[in-house]
Amino acid sequence: MSQEKKIHRHYAENIVKIIDKNSILSVYIYMGKNGYDYLMSNKSCSCKSFLFNSVFKNKSYLCYHLKYLENAEEKDEIRTIYLNSNDFLLIIEEIFSTGKSLKLRKELLNGNS
């Protein structure tokens, strides 16, 4: 498999945008295969690499999660899920407290994307 196809498959499968349908809130989530999920905007990521380089070293830095997000946005291949406020907040809370969201995975399995 070519490198381009590997990159395409990787970001298409791993990035999800969740939107609170009761407000204007939205966030991207990189669902890592290592068991960790990362919250992202277009310019920031909650991974340690981004935080270390951007915040502590004060460098302009894009981690690979943000590079995948850029590629996914360019090709318009981001799965989007519209949630009520409680589910939206529950997913974010799970990521902060345990590192990944089981609720998000359940929503994807139920075909809500």
C-alpha positions in Angstrom: 0.0 0.0 0.0 1.4 3.4 -0.9 2.3 6.0 1.7 -0.5 8.3 0.4 -3.1 5.6 0.8 -1.8 4.8 4.3 -2.1 8.4 5.4 -5.5 8.8 3.8 -6.9 5.7 5.5 -5.4 6.7 8.8 -6.9 10.2 9.1 -10.2 9.2 7.6 -10.7 6.5 10.2 -9.3 8.3 13.2 -10.7 11.9 13.2 -14.2 12.7 14.3 -15.9 16.1 14.7 -18.5 16.3 17.4 -21.0 19.1 17.4 -23.4 20.1 20.2 -26.6 20.5 18.3 -28.0 22.8 21.0 -25.2 25.4 20.8 -22.3 26.4 18.5 -19.7 24.2 20.3 -17.7 21.7 18.3 -14.4 19.9 18.7 -12.3 17.4 16.7 -11.2 14.2 18.3 -8.3 12.1 17.1 -9.1 8.5 18.2 -5.7 6.9 18.7 -5.1 3.2 18.2 -2.9 3.3 21.3 -6.1 3.8 23.5 -5.8 7.6 23.8 -8.1 10.2 22.3 -6.9 13.8 21.8 -9.1 16.9 21.6 -8.2 19.2 18.8 -9.1 22.5 17.2 -7.7 23.7 13.9 -4.6 25.0 15.7 -4.2 23.0 18.9 -4.1 19.5 20.2 -4.2 18.0 23.7 -1.3 15.6 23.0 1.9 15.9 25.0 4.0 16.6 21.9 1.9 19.6 20.9 1.7 20.9 24.5 5.5 20.6 25.0 6.6 22.2 21.8 3.9 24.9 21.5 3.4 25.9 25.1 6.6 25.2 26.9 9.1 25.8 24.0 6.9 28.5 22.4 7.4 27.1 18.9 5.1 27.0 16.0 4.5 23.3 15.9 2.0 20.9 14.3 1.9 17.4 15.8 0.9 14.5 13.5 -2.6 14.6 14.8 -3.0 18.2 13.5 -1.3 17.2 10.2 -3.9 14.5 9.7 -6.7 16.9 10.6 -5.4 19.3 7.9 -5.4 16.5 5.3 -8.8 15.3 6.3 -10.3 18.8 6.1 -8.6 19.3 2.6 -10.4 16.2 1.3 -13.6 16.9 3.3 -13.5 13.4 4.8 -14.2 14.0 8.5 -17.0 12.1 10.2 -19.3 14.4 12.0 -21.6 13.5 14.9 -24.4 15.8 16.2 -25.0 15.3 19.9 -27.2 16.7 22.6 -25.4 18.8 25.2 -25.1 16.0 27.8 -23.6 13.5 25.4 -21.2 16.2 24.0 -19.9 17.0 27.5 -19.8 13.4 28.5 -17.4 12.6 25.6 -15.1 15.5 26.6 -15.3 14.5 30.3 -14.4 10.9 29.5 -11.4 11.9 27.4 -10.1 14.2 30.2 -10.7 11.7 32.9 -9.7 8.3 31.3 -7.9 9.3 28.1 -10.6 7.9 25.8 -14.3 8.0 25.3 -16.4 4.9 25.3 -19.5 7.0 24.6 -17.9 8.3 21.4 -17.2 4.7 20.2 -20.8 3.7 21.1 -22.1 6.6 19.0 -20.0 5.6 16.0 -21.1 1.9 16.3 -24.7 3.1 16.4 -24.1 4.8 13.1 -24.6 8.4 14.3 -21.9 9.8 12.0 
